[in-house]
Amino acid sequence: MAQKPSIPKGTRDFSPSEVFKRNYIFDIVKKHFQTFGFQPIETPSFENSDTLMGKYGDEGDRLIFKILNSGDYLNKVDDATYGSKNSNALTSKISEKALRYDLTVPFARYVVMHQNEIDFPFKRYQIQPVWRADRPQKGRFREFFQCDADVVGSDSLLQEIELVQLYDAVFTDLKLEGVNIKLNNRKILSGIAEVIGAKDLLIDFTVALDKLDKIGEEGVKKEMAERGLTPEAIAKVEPLFSLSGSNLEQLQALKDLLKDSETGSKGVEELTYIVSTVEELGLQSAKLSIDVTLARGLNYYTGAIFEVGAPEGVKMGSIGGGGRYDDLTGIFGLKDVSGVGISFGLDRIYLVLEELGLFPESIDQSLQVLCLNFGDKEALASLKLVSALRKNGVKSDVYPSNAKINKQFKYANNRNVPYVISIGENELAENAFVVKHMESGKQQTYALDAVLDFVAKL
């Protein structure tokens, strides 16, 4: 008995309807990337392990899929390493490559390798799959697409403002109104760690803080304590959980809190400029809000950080995020090149659009016209007609066999075809074709040399 096939957890097959819907999102995102002046690149699906490891923090490193070396990969492992059962030591011996975890670090590697070919500031977009060894759940997959837009070679805060506008433009075009673009700054987090006396525990502080929406205030406090923060430090953090008022009012409160921290004050100054400028320019449908608990626990962010939440009432994690990473290319030897970028979470955006019924009704209409097959002579006439329709951009086809008419109509219904054309013996004699509108049941006859009259009514 043949083994029943399966796919790995956290991966998916996509039906034609699902692919059409995904491409709908891709096309809108890509359109706005290009409108905002971004250029496309692509990078390999896997990178050298040392390119990826150490760039995402301990938690991120654990989620990187490693690729076994080719051939007898255990041959080069000494007995002591093999017998130690130390996975980290063993992995470095048997795996030199890994699937990319995101698109940002590979992009930084690309910039360093191609720096003499690039015109700075370099605005690039990239739409490709990434892989994470995460626990699968709703909206969280092990293989998924990211849609990134980044600018490197400019430290101007105009880039952050433009990225807020880009988010707003894309989600407005997707009819996904009311998304919440949350904004913070790593300098503010560094300043908070400094004023509460936890400067040396910045990473532990931000990793715990970043989990607020998942484990709640008490969970965050407990994790901070487990990570070494003192009760006094945690008590000083508490007011941040209930910061309220307008964006500018919250920034004023942060300014007062961080007045003794040069780094923190700089972060407040940067956010104030971004927020006040965006408010002056206005947004089409998105909301911009300060969220001082937003940490986005990736080590490479150094300035503004973004996270986009779905509209109220939709239970979904973030559908986009990003930030500024002044030091990222320096890891690969290219110093003093600032960058900032954002990502769109395609799969979660898909789920939100599906839940809210925001996909166009005709989006999965892969065939507009089906010609029935009544025999060889009639099929030849149908093929000529279909060729003319295709030249005019009409998605059309001929049923491939002279099957029972009921079967052919059933096929048309299953494919959601709006128009069915008949060229039978009588139509052939009269040099005509009959069009049936499947929804209304109405029929209309056209001359075979008047195809454009039919096309005009589609």
Disulfide bonds with the S-S distance in Angstrom:
none
